[in-house]
Amino acid sequence: MNLEQNLQQLVLQLNHWQFFLVSFVGFSVLYFSFCTISYYLFCVKRIWPRVQDKEFRPGQIKTEIKRSFLSILMFSLLAIWLCEGLKRGIYKFDFEFKLNTFLVEVVVLFFWNEIYFYSFHRLFHLKSLYKYHVDHHYSFVPSPFSAYSFHWTEGVILGAVMPAVMFFHDFQFYSIMILPTMSITMNVLGHSNIDFFPKSGQGSLLSFSKRHSLHHKIPHSNFGFFLPWFDQLFKTVAKD
């Protein structure tokens, strides 16, 4: 039995609560490692210029961590749904690693994440749904720890990005596992309130952090995650 077969056997033998536990530990490690390092570099050392030159609210970081913990709990509960789908044959993983397929799928998942986030983010800004999103805007000046700081309802919706796309295609296990890492990386950098490329305008791909910091300042605009294209297409660019 080769490594791929061993991995397949290991993953498919996990029960629902083992799936939950692995997901909870995985998301917690991703969140706290990425956020802690970023907070030290961007908020303590301040080695880059900030977009909003304001201080955090009293107790903000503590509140963000508490809400992010709840979001991680929601993400992990969704892993039980994923486990059940695998056992029923609704979802399937391809455990054979093929580099070309892997690269294509990572690109597809990147764009899926962008489309999914823009769509639901904009929906959450509707008057009738904003009560489920307002917790995230508690952070007037975003910090890396605000990356997962959601109302639990929003946590469920955003956490479903992975099982939702798996309805349409049997992805390689390895490309699907890249999605949470790719997402938290962009999420933490986007909430860093750092202007990494001060000479770049809002329309530049390099200005993703600037765009999202402006979203926290001017809430009903700049709904995109990393790409500016959907805001440009639907005319939701913030006027800074």
N, C-alpha and C positions, 0 to 999 in steps of 0.2 A: 504494500500500500504506500503510495507516494505522499508527499507533503500536502498536495491539493486535496487528495482523498481523505487524509487525516483531518484536515481543516473542515471539510464538508461534514464528515461524521461528527466532529465535535460540535459544530454550530447546530446541526439538525437534531442532535440529541438533547440540547438544552430545553428545559421545561419553561413554562411561562414566567415563573418567578426568578429563575436563573437569567432569563432574557432581561427581566426588569432590573435585576441587580447589576448585571454587566453594563447595561445602558446607564444606570444611575452613577456607577463608579466612573464610567468613560466620560460622560458629559460633565461630571464634577471635576475630574482631572483637567479636561480641556478648558473649562470655564476658569477655574481658580489659577491654573498655571498661566494661561494667556493673559488674563486680567491683571494678575499680580505683577507680572513682568512689565506689562504695558503701563500700569499705574505708576510703577517706580520710574520708568523712563520718561513718561509724558507728564505726569502730575507732580512728581517729587523732584526729579532732576531737571525737568523742563528744558530739554536740550533742543526742542523745536518751538517755533512761535505758535501761540494758540489762536484759534478762530475767534472765540468769545473770551475776552480778557476779564473774566469774572470768576469769583470764587464759588465753590459748591455750597449748596444749602446746608445748614447745620443738620447733621445726622444723615446726609444724603447717601453716603457710601454704605452705611449699615442698612438703610432701607432698600437700596438696590440689591445688596447681597441676599437679604431675606426674600425679596420678590423673585430673584433669580433662582434661589433654592426651590421655590414653589414651581417655577417653570421647568427646572430640571426634573422635578417629580412628575410633571405632566408629560414631558418627553419620554420618560422612562415607562410610564403607564402605557403610552402608545406602543412601546416595544412589545407589550403583551399582545396587542392587536397584530403586530407584525409576526410574532411567533405563531399565533393561531392561523394566520394566513398562510404561513409556510407549511404548517402541518396539514392544512386542508388543500394545499396545492393551488391556492389563489395566487400566492406569490412564489417565485422561484429565483434562486441565485445561480449564476453560472460560476463555478469554482475553478474553471480552467482559465489560467491567466494568459491573455493574448494582448500584447502591447498595443497594437493598432486599435483594437476594440476598446481597450482601457482608455486610451487618449481621447477617442471620439466620445465615449460615454462621459468622461469628466467634463468635456466642453458642453455636451448636452445638459448635464446636471447643473452646470454653472448657469446656463441660460434659463433652465427650468426654475431654478432658485430665484433668479431675477424677476421672471414673469409672475411667479407665485407670490413673491413678497410684494411687488408693486400692486398687484391686484387686491390682495387682502388688506394691505396697509391703507390703500385708498378707501376701501370699504369701511374700515374701522374709523375713518375720519368723517363718515356720515353722521349726522346728528343723532340718529337712532342707535348707532353702534359705538359712538365715541366713549361712552361710559366704560366700555371694555378695553379701551386703549389709553385712557387718560392717566392711568398709573404710570405708563412709560414716560409721559410728559411731565411727571413730577420732577424729573431731572431737567430743569431749564438749561443748565450747562451740562452736557453729557459727560460721563466718565467711562472708562473701559468697563467698569462693573455694571453699567446700565445696559450692557449688551443683551442680557436675558431678563431684564427687569420689566416683567409684564404682569397684567391681570391673568389669573389662571386660564380664563377663557381664551385669551389671545395666545397663551402658551400652547394650548391644545391645537388651535388652528395652525399656528406657525410650525409646531412640531410635527404636523401631519404631512409636511412637504415630502418626506421620504416615502412613507407608505403610499401616498397618493400617486407619485410618479411610477411606482412599481406595478401599478395596475396596467400600465401601457407597454411595459417591456421587461424582459428578464435580464436585468443588469448583472455584470460581473460583481461578485461580492466585494472585490477590492475597490472598484470605482464608487460603489455605494458607500463604502466606509470612508472614502475621501470627503464626501459631502459635509458631514458635521465639522471636520477640521477646516475645510475651505470656508464654510459658513461662519464659524467662530472667528477665524482670522479676519475676514472682511468686516464682521460685526464689531469686533473690538477696535480695529483701526478706524472704522467709521464713527465710533462713539468716543474716540480719543480726544476730540476737540482740538486736534493738531492740524495746522496748515503745513503739510509736508512740502508742498510746492507752491509757495506764495505767488509766484508769477503766473500760475495757471488760472484761467477763468473757470467759471462754473461748468461750462460745457466740456471741459477737458476730463478725460478718464482719470487723470492724476488728482482731481479735486474731490474725490468721493467723500473724504472726511469733512472737508469744508461744506459740501452740500448737506450732509446729514446734520452737522452742527447747526446750520441755518434752519433746518427743519425743526429742530428743538426750539429755536428762537422764533421762527415764523411757522407755526405748526401745520397749516393747511396748504402745504406746498412741499416740493422735493420729496416725493414718496418713494423714489427709487432706492435700491440697496447699494449697488456699486456703479452700475451704468447710468449715465444721464439721459439715455435715449428715450425712455418711456415718458419721462417728465417733459422732454422736448416735444415728443409726438403728441401728447395729450395736454400740452400747455399748462403744466403744473410746476414750472420752474419758479423758485423763490426770487423775489426782487430784492437783492441785497443792495 
